[in-house]
């Protein structure tokens, strides 16, 4: 169905609410809103818009060329030169598509944000967003350049998230070819620092998303899924301070901070709460006066550890802080000092009815292609956490609209090229439907 076939199909599509779904074994199940039976009984013809489908399929060769271009540019979060190359490429592409484009600083990040805006004739404000930095260092694109084997593409950042960048660009191109301008504003945000907690772009994401009716984010799912919730991320910092002494001459005069830290780690090992899905895992430990290269013959005066914390409930931050403060009162080495601090890095994107409804819409669109798409919560954190505004019905946020892929953050990272056409179809159809109706 094209725009002329909207009235019946779109009204049925958008009027649906989401029922509970079975998550994967490696994701934590979260409760779904109760769905009225009347909503689920609505029959929607699963008939593809053939013109759109052909456009999505014919876009694949150009999509692959653009993906190769992006992957073959190193753009690790700290690589200013590579990030600049990518941001200039993206700004030019958006300009060519008719957007008003700004390249904005994202301090303290090494790269800059690319913000594009299209003005339409409708009433809805929609934001498409994803990051273009990767976890890989300079030279990785030379060592592992873009390649295609069968239906899979390989290379640094091919799925996370340069595949998502390419989905946005080519969906915009198709939408333009279809004369789509039924939105009020269509905003695009590409940010350069997601892999290091979006320290320089989070404020922009929060501010821009607050003005939207819908936010669609393009991280890669690992199968035909969309993401309706992600965990928040925090760091728990533990510091112990003792007294230095010569380890051979007079060790008894020292107060070993490393021993104190070890004792504290043992008693702080159960800060998580499985019932709430909160995990706290100690991952980094250091000790010694010069923590980078501590001398072996000195009783360490200082020691520190950092834990990775994941949570779906922001109240867990205060709970973990309070529990840790209470626990560290018990010391193991006399005359030592211990402190603990929880640092929030990324808020959770909590499961909510608005996102569930967007996921239902995505599945109904996939049914037009004879496919299905599952809504799942994920344990990792994404920028959807900054776009989601708890307690507000807007914007409705949906994550995981990028290219299907796996092996993220490894040398085996891959993207499924067979998912390109369905994902392009999905984005364009969602834009056309969301621009005309509320998801209720």
C-alpha positions in Angstrom: 0.0 0.0 0.0 1.2 3.5 -0.9 0.0 6.7 0.6 -3.3 6.4 -1.2 -4.0 3.1 0.6 -3.3 4.6 4.1 -6.7 5.2 5.5 -7.9 1.7 6.5 -4.5 0.0 6.9 -2.8 2.8 8.9 -5.7 3.2 11.2 -5.7 -0.5 12.0 -2.0 -0.7 12.3 -1.5 2.2 14.7 -4.5 1.4 16.8 -2.9 -1.8 18.2 -1.2 -2.3 21.5 1.5 -4.9 22.3 1.0 -8.1 24.2 3.6 -9.9 26.2 6.4 -11.6 24.2 8.9 -14.2 25.1 12.4 -12.7 25.2 15.6 -14.5 24.3 17.4 -16.5 26.9 20.1 -13.9 27.2 17.7 -11.0 27.9 15.8 -10.2 31.0 12.0 -10.4 30.7 10.2 -7.3 31.6 6.4 -7.0 32.1 4.2 -5.8 29.2 1.1 -3.7 29.4 -2.1 -5.6 29.4 -3.7 -5.5 25.9 -7.4 -5.3 25.4 -8.7 -8.3 23.4 -10.5 -5.9 21.1 -7.3 -4.3 20.0 -5.7 -7.7 19.2 -8.7 -8.8 17.2 -8.4 -6.1 14.5 -7.6 -7.7 11.2 -4.9 -5.9 9.0 -4.3 -7.1 5.5 -0.7 -8.2 5.1 -0.2 -6.6 1.7 3.1 -5.0 0.8 3.5 -1.7 -0.9 5.1 -3.1 -4.0 6.5 0.2 -5.2 8.2 0.8 -1.8 9.5 -2.8 -1.7 11.0 -2.5 -5.2 12.7 0.8 -4.2 14.1 -0.9 -1.0 15.4 -3.8 -2.9 17.0 -1.7 -5.7 18.7 0.4 -3.1 20.9 -2.5 -1.9 23.9 -2.0 -4.2 24.2 1.7 -3.4 23.7 0.8 0.3 26.5 -1.7 0.2 28.8 0.9 -1.5 28.1 3.5 1.2 28.5 1.0 3.9 31.9 0.1 2.5 32.9 3.7 2.4 31.9 4.2 6.1 33.5 1.1 7.4 36.8 1.8 5.6 37.2 5.0 7.6 38.5 4.5 11.1 36.2 6.3 13.5 37.0 5.2 17.0 35.6 7.5 19.6 39.0 9.1 20.2 40.0 9.4 16.5 39.4 13.0 15.7 40.6 12.7 12.1 38.5 9.7 11.2 35.4 11.1 12.9 35.8 14.3 11.0 35.9 12.4 7.7 32.7 10.6 8.6 30.9 13.7 9.8 31.7 15.6 6.6 30.5 12.6 4.5 27.2 12.5 6.5 26.7 16.3 6.4 27.1 16.3 2.6 24.7 13.4 2.1 22.0 15.1 4.3 22.5 18.4 2.4 22.1 16.6 -0.9 18.8 15.1 0.4 17.5 18.6 1.2 18.2 18.9 4.9 19.3 22.0 6.7 22.5 20.7 8.3 24.6 21.7 11.3 27.9 20.2 12.4 27.9 20.8 16.2 30.7 20.3 18.8 30.3 17.4 21.2 32.9 18.3 23.8 34.7 16.4 25.5 34.3 14.0 22.5 36.9 14.1 19.8 34.3 14.2 17.0 31.3 16.4 16.2 27.6 15.8 15.9 25.7 16.0 12.6 22.2 17.4 12.9 19.9 17.6 9.9 16.4 18.9 9.7 13.7 18.5 7.0 10.7 20.8 7.0 7.4 19.2 6.0 3.7 20.0 5.7 2.3 17.9 8.6 2.0 18.1 12.3 4.3 15.4 13.7 7.9 15.8 14.8 10.1 12.7 14.2 13.8 12.1 15.1 16.0 9.4 13.6 19.3 8.9 15.4 22.4 6.7 15.7 26.1 7.0 16.4 28.9 6.7 14.0 31.9 6.1 16.3 33.3 2.6 16.9 35.2 0.8 19.6 38.2 0.2 17.3 41.5 1.9 17.2 43.3 3.7 14.4 44.5 1.3 11.7 41.8 -1.3 12.2 40.0 -0.4 8.9 43.3 -1.0 7.1 43.8 -4.3 8.8 40.3 -5.5 8.4 38.7 -3.6 5.5 35.1 -4.0 4.5 34.3 -7.3 2.8 31.3 -9.3 1.7 31.1 -13.1 2.1 27.7 -14.6 1.0 25.0 -12.5 2.6 27.2 -11.1 5.3 29.4 -7.9 5.4 32.4 -7.7 7.7 34.5 -4.9 9.0 34.9 -2.6 12.0 31.6 -1.0 12.9 29.8 -2.7 10.1 26.7 -3.3 12.2 27.5 -1.1 15.3 26.4 1.3 14.0 27.5 2.2 10.5 24.9 -0.2 9.2 22.3 1.9 11.1 23.7 5.1 9.6 23.3 3.7 6.1 19.8 2.5 6.8 18.8 6.1 7.8 20.5 7.7 4.7 18.9 5.3 2.2 15.5 5.4 3.9 15.6 9.2 3.6 16.5 8.9 -0.1 13.6 6.5 -0.8 11.2 8.7 1.2 12.3 11.7 -0.8 11.7 9.9 -4.1 8.2 9.1 -2.9 7.5 12.8 -2.2 7.1 12.2 1.5 6.7 15.4 3.4 3.7 14.6 5.7 5.7 15.4 8.9 6.2 18.8 10.5 9.9 18.2 11.1 12.0 15.2 10.4 15.2 15.5 12.4 18.4 13.4 12.0 21.1 13.2 14.6 24.4 11.3 14.1 26.6 11.4 17.2 30.4 10.6 17.6 30.7 9.3 21.1 28.1 6.7 22.0 30.8 4.0 22.7 32.0 6.1 25.6 28.7 7.0 27.2 27.8 10.0 24.8 29.4 12.5 27.3 29.4 15.2 24.6 26.1 14.5 22.9 23.8 13.4 25.7 22.5 16.9 26.3 21.7 17.4 22.7 19.8 14.1 22.6 17.8 14.9 25.7 16.9 18.4 24.4 16.2 17.4 20.8 14.2 14.3 21.7 12.0 16.3 24.1 10.6 18.2 21.1 9.6 15.0 19.2 6.5 12.9 18.9 8.6 9.9 17.9 12.2 8.9 18.2 13.6 6.0 16.1 17.1 4.7 17.0 19.2 2.5 14.8 21.4 0.3 16.9 21.7 -3.2 15.4 19.5 -6.1 16.6 21.0 -9.6 16.4 17.9 -11.0 14.6 14.5 -9.8 13.3 13.8 -7.8 16.4 13.2 -4.3 17.7 14.3 -3.2 21.1 11.7 -1.9 23.6 13.9 -1.5 26.7 17.6 -1.2 27.5 19.5 -1.2 30.8 21.1 1.9 32.3 24.8 1.9 33.0 26.8 3.1 36.0 30.3 2.7 37.4 30.9 1.9 41.0 34.2 3.4 42.2 35.9 1.9 45.3 39.0 3.5 46.8 41.1 2.4 49.7 43.8 4.5 51.3 46.4 3.1 53.7 50.1 4.0 54.5 53.1 3.2 52.5 56.2 1.4 53.9 59.2 -0.5 52.6 58.0 -4.0 52.0 61.3 -5.6 53.1 62.7 -3.2 55.7 59.7 -2.3 57.8 56.4 -3.7 56.3 54.7 -3.6 59.8 54.7 0.2 59.6 52.5 0.1 56.5 48.8 -0.2 56.1 48.2 -2.2 53.0 45.5 -0.6 50.9 45.4 -3.6 48.5 44.5 -6.0 51.3 41.8 -3.6 52.5 40.5 -3.3 49.0 40.4 -7.1 48.6 38.4 -7.5 51.8 36.0 -4.8 50.7 35.5 -6.5 47.3 34.6 -9.7 48.9 31.9 -8.1 51.0 30.7 -5.9 48.2 30.3 -8.7 45.7 26.6 -9.0 46.2 25.5 -5.4 45.6 23.3 -6.5 42.6 19.7 -7.5 42.9 18.6 -10.3 40.6 15.0 -9.7 41.2 15.3 -6.2 39.8 17.8 -7.2 37.1 20.5 -5.1 38.7 24.1 -6.4 38.2 27.3 -5.1 39.8 30.5 -6.8 38.5 33.9 -5.7 39.7 36.1 -5.6 36.5 39.1 -3.3 37.1 41.5 -3.4 40.1 44.7 -1.3 40.7 47.0 -0.8 43.6 50.2 1.0 44.4 51.4 4.6 44.8 51.9 4.9 41.1 49.0 3.0 39.9 50.2 2.7 36.3 53.5 1.0 37.3 53.5 0.3 41.0 56.9 -0.7 42.5 56.9 -4.2 44.0 58.9 -3.3 47.1 56.4 -0.8 48.6 53.4 -1.6 50.8 50.7 0.1 48.7 49.2 3.2 50.1 46.4 3.3 47.6 44.2 0.8 45.8 41.1 1.2 43.7 38.5 -0.9 41.9 35.7 -0.2 39.5 32.6 -2.2 38.9 30.2 -2.2 35.9 26.6 -1.7 37.1 23.5 -2.4 34.9 20.0 -1.5 36.0 16.5 -1.0 34.6 15.4 1.1 37.6 17.1 4.4 38.4 16.2 4.1 42.1 18.8 1.3 42.2 21.5 3.9 42.0 20.7 5.3 45.4 20.1 1.8 46.8 23.5 0.5 45.7 25.2 3.7 47.0 23.5 3.4 50.4 24.1 -0.3 50.7 27.8 0.1 49.8 28.2 3.0 52.3 26.9 0.8 55.1 29.0 -2.3 54.1 32.3 -0.5 53.9 32.1 0.6 57.6 33.5 -2.8 58.3 37.3 -2.5 57.8 39.9 -5.3 57.4 43.2 -3.3 57.9 43.4 -0.9 60.8 43.9 2.8 60.1 42.7 2.6 56.5 40.1 4.7 54.8 37.6 3.5 52.3 35.1 5.3 50.1 32.6 4.3 47.4 30.9 6.4 44.7 28.3 5.4 42.1 28.7 7.3 38.8 25.7 7.3 36.4 26.9 6.8 32.8 23.6 6.2 31.0 20.0 6.0 32.1 17.8 3.0 31.3 15.3 3.1 28.5 12.5 1.5 30.5 9.8 -0.6 29.0 6.7 1.5 28.5 3.3 1.3 26.6 4.3 3.9 23.9 7.4 1.9 22.9 5.4 -1.3 22.9 2.9 0.2 20.5 5.6 1.2 18.2 6.9 -2.3 18.3 3.5 -3.6 17.4 3.3 -1.2 14.4 6.8 -2.5 13.3 5.6 -6.0 13.4 2.4 -5.3 11.4 4.6 -3.6 8.8 6.8 -6.7 8.7 3.7 -8.8 8.2 3.1 -7.0 5.0 6.3 -8.7 3.8 5.3 -12.1 5.1 7.7 -11.7 8.1 7.5 -11.0 11.8 9.6 -8.9 14.1 9.8 -9.5 17.9 10.0 -6.8 20.6 12.7 -7.6 23.2 14.4 -5.9 26.1 18.3 -5.9 26.0 20.8 -5.8 28.8 23.2 -3.3 27.2 22.7 0.5 27.2 22.1 2.8 24.3 21.3 6.4 23.5 17.6 5.5 23.7 18.1 6.0 27.4 18.7 9.7 26.9 15.9 10.0 24.3 13.3 8.4 26.6 11.6 10.8 29.1 10.1 8.9 32.0 6.7 10.1 33.1 6.0 11.7 29.7 3.9 10.2 26.9 6.2 11.8 24.3 8.3 11.0 22.6 7.5 7.4 21.9 10.9 5.7 21.5 11.8 2.6 19.6 15.4 1.1 19.4 17.0 -1.6 17.3 15.9 -0.4 13.8 19.4 -0.7 12.3 20.8 -3.5 10.2 20.7 -7.0 11.7 24.2 -8.0 12.9 26.3 -9.7 15.5 29.8 -10.1 16.9 29.7 -6.5 18.1 32.9 -5.0 19.4 34.9 -8.0 18.1 36.9 -8.7 15.0 34.1 -11.0 13.9 31.5 -8.3 13.7 29.1 -8.9 10.8 26.0 -7.4 9.2 23.2 -9.3 7.4 22.8 -7.8 4.0 19.6 -9.8 3.5 18.1 -7.5 6.2 18.8 -4.3 4.2 15.6 -4.2 2.1 13.2 -5.2 4.9 14.7 -2.7 7.2 14.5 0.1 4.6 10.9 -0.8 3.9 10.2 -0.8 7.7 11.6 2.7 8.3 9.9 4.3 5.3 6.5 2.7 6.1 6.8 3.8 9.8 7.6 7.3 8.8 4.7 7.5 6.4 2.3 6.1 9.0 3.5 7.9 12.1 3.4 11.3 10.3 -0.3 11.0 9.8 -1.7 9.4 13.0 -1.0 9.1 16.7 0.0 5.7 18.1 -2.8 5.2 20.6 
